[in-house]
Amino acid sequence: MDLFYREYGNGAPVIMIHGLLGMSDNFIPLAKKLAEQYRVILPDLRNHGNSPHSEDFDLTVLTGDIIELYHKLNFNSAVIIGHSLGGRVAISAALKHPDLFSRLIVEDMAPRKYSGNKSINNLLQVMNQIDLKSKRSINEIDEALMQAIPDTRNRQLVLKNITRISEGVYVWKLNLDVITRKVESLMAPVFEEVAFTKPTLFIKGGRSNLIRPEDFKIIYKFFPAAEIEIIPNAGHWVHADDPQLFLEKVMTFLDV
């Protein structure tokens, strides 16, 4: 699939992959900082952002899309970074194609199976229930969402996925139907027969429980060179909650 992507800077390539319901511009502030030393590629995953929609939607095809983009850009090697679902795709890419990647950074995600994500399921339920056709402005949509999604960041995540196609006519930018039906397929364990032995950094939000202490064993099994850093005052969106410290951890790891 021919993914939409943004590109910043020059130098050794770094591919940064957004999370579920996100898009490439989630990483723009961080990418611009990294672009002072690196060539940074920000793709939109299929069914997200400006990338094409497809009925095929699982970790295998998402990984394949990133590998296709890698070859399209004629990379010989790259760092791969992923947040949340993007972290799972980055893990999958590194394990399936360890020769293509020099380093791996995973933001607040483990290789294990996840199930019953109440936050995501609630967002998807609300998104499917709201009638965009009856709304005439983003402010009106925001007000309609406020009671069901009181958290401002989650509500902004939803609103960024809405686009206006003509005056007073709003539609979903992402493929809401396919994502809703196939979200559980994204939560499968991300394991392969071999380990990724190159430098790896897992960054955990101190206020998030998506990487648990019992996950450390499986991380070290498949990523024996892994470092695990905890950013205390951050939740799941580590790069947004503490961007300065997140950037410092990433740059320190890349500069070694």
N, C-alpha and C positions, 0 to 999 in steps of 0.2 A: 504494500500500500504506500502511496506517495504522501507521506505525512507533511503537514505544514510545520515549519520550524522558523525560529528566530535565530539570528547569529550576531555575536559580538566579539570584537577583539581579534588578536592574532597570537600565534604561538602553538604550543601543544594543545590538542583538542580535549575538551571536557564536554561530555553530554550530560545534561541535567533533566530529569524526568519528573513531572508533576504528579500529584496524587489523584485519587478518584474524585470526580466532579470539579477538578481543578483545570488549569490550562497553563500554557507556557509563560504567560505574563506574570504568574505567581512568583517566578524566580527572577524577574527583570532586575530589581535593585541589587540582588546578590550577583547576578551575572555581570552587571556593569562593573562591579568591583573586581571580580575574577578576571574580567576582560583586560585589565591592566597588564596581565601576564599571560593569559591563556586565550585560545580561541574557543568560545563558549557556544554550544548548540542547545537550544531550548525547543524540543519538539512538542506538539500537541499529540497526545495519544489518539488512536482512532476512536471515533464516537465522542470526542471532546474538542472544544475550541473550534479551530478552523480546519481541522483534519476531516477527511471523508468519514461518512457513516457506513456501517456494515453490520449485517446480522451475525457475522463471526466475531466473537468477543470472549476471549479467555486469555490466560497468561501466555499460552503458547503463541497465539497470533500477535499479541502485544509485543512479546519478545522478538518475534520474527520481524515485525515492523521496524524495531530499533536497529536490528542487524542489517536490514535492507537499507536504512538511512545511512548507517556507518559505511557501507560499501559504496553507496551513491556519492558520498563525500570523499571517497578514496582515502580513508584513514588507514594508516599502518598500525596505529595503536591509539588508545584513548583512555582517559579516566571516565568512569561512569558513576553518576550520582543520582540517587532517587529518593523521593519523599513518599512515605505511605505506600499506596499502590505502585507509584513509580519506584519505590525501594524494592518492592517484590519483583518488578520487571528488571531492575538493575541486577538483583541477585540472580535471577534466572539467566540473564544474558551472560553474566560473568561465569556461572557454573557450566552453561552450555558451550560457551566460546571463550575459554580462559586465555587463549592465545591472542585475542583481539584487545584485551583490556589490561592496562598497566596497574591500575588501582581501582578500588571500589569504595564508595561512601554511601551508607544507608542511613537515612534519617527516620528514626523512630518506627522501626518495623523489624520483625524477626522472620526467619524462614518458616516458622511453624504454621499450622493450620489455624485460621481464625474463624469464629462462628458467632452468629447472633450479635452483630455490631449494631447496637440499639441506635446510636447516633446517626449512622449512615442510613439505616432502615427508616428512621423517623424522617430524615430529610427527603428521602425518595418518596415516602408516603405523602408528605405535604406537597411536594412538587407535582405529584400525579393528581392531587386533589384540586389544586388551584386552577381556576378557569382564566387563562390568560386572555382569551377572546373578549372577556367582559371588562378588562382593564384598559385604561387609556393613558396611563403614565407609569413610569418606574416607581414614583412616589406612592401611587395607589397600590401597586403590587407590594411594595415594601410594607405599607400599612396592613395589607391583608395577611402578610406573612408574620407580622410581629408577635401575635399571640402564640402561634404554633411554634415559632422559632425565635425565642427571646434573645438568644445569644447573637450579638451583632456580627461576629466573624462568620458564623454559620449562615446567617441571613445574607451577608455579602457574598459568600461563596455561591449561594443559590442565585442571587440577583445577577452576578457576573455571567451566568449561563443563559440569560435572557437577552434577546436581541430584537430590535425594532426593524421590521421589514417595510413598513410604510407608516404614515402618520397615524398614531394611536393603535397600531397593530403589532403585537408582540408575540414572539414564538421562542421555543427552546432552541438554543444553539447546539447543545449536546443531544445525543441520541437517547432520550430519556427512556423510551420503551425498552430498548435492548439492554441498557444498563440495569434497569429495574429487574428484568427477567433473568439476567445472567450474572448479577453481582456476586452470588455465592460461588460461582466458578472461579472468581478471582481470589478466593480465600483459601484455596488448597495449599498444602505444604509445597515449598519451593526447594526440592531436593534433587540432586543428580547422583550419578554413580561416583563422581570424583569430587575432590575438594578444590577450592580456589585458593592457591597457596601464596598469592601475591599480597602486597599490603592492602589491608581492608580496615575501614573505620566505620563503626556503628555509633551514631549519635542519638542518645536517648533524652527525651524531655523528662526532667525530674518530676513533673506533675502528670505525666502520662503513664498508663499501665500497659502500653502495647508492647514494650519490651520488659519482660519480667525476669527476676533473678534466675528462675529455672530455665529461661531461654539461653542463658550464657553458655551452657554446656553444648547445646546444638549449634550455636554460633561458632564456637571454637572447633567443633568437629568438622564443619564444612568450610570454615575460614580460619585455619590454624594460625595465621599471622594477624588475626584481628585485634584491634584495639577497641575498647568500648568506653566512650566518653559520656558523662551525664552532665547536662546543663540544668542546674537545679531549679531555676525559676521559670522554665519553659514547659508548655504542654506539648501536644502532638505537633503543632506547627512551630517547631523549634526555630526555624530560620526567620519566622515572623515575630515570635515572642522575645527572642534575644538575638537579633541579627548580628550585633557586633561580636559577641562571644562565639556564635555559630561560625561566622566568617573567620575568626581567629583560629578555631579548631580546624577548619577546612584548609586554610592556608598553611598552617603549621604542618599538617599531614602531607600536603602536596609538595612542600618545600624540602622535605627530608630527602 
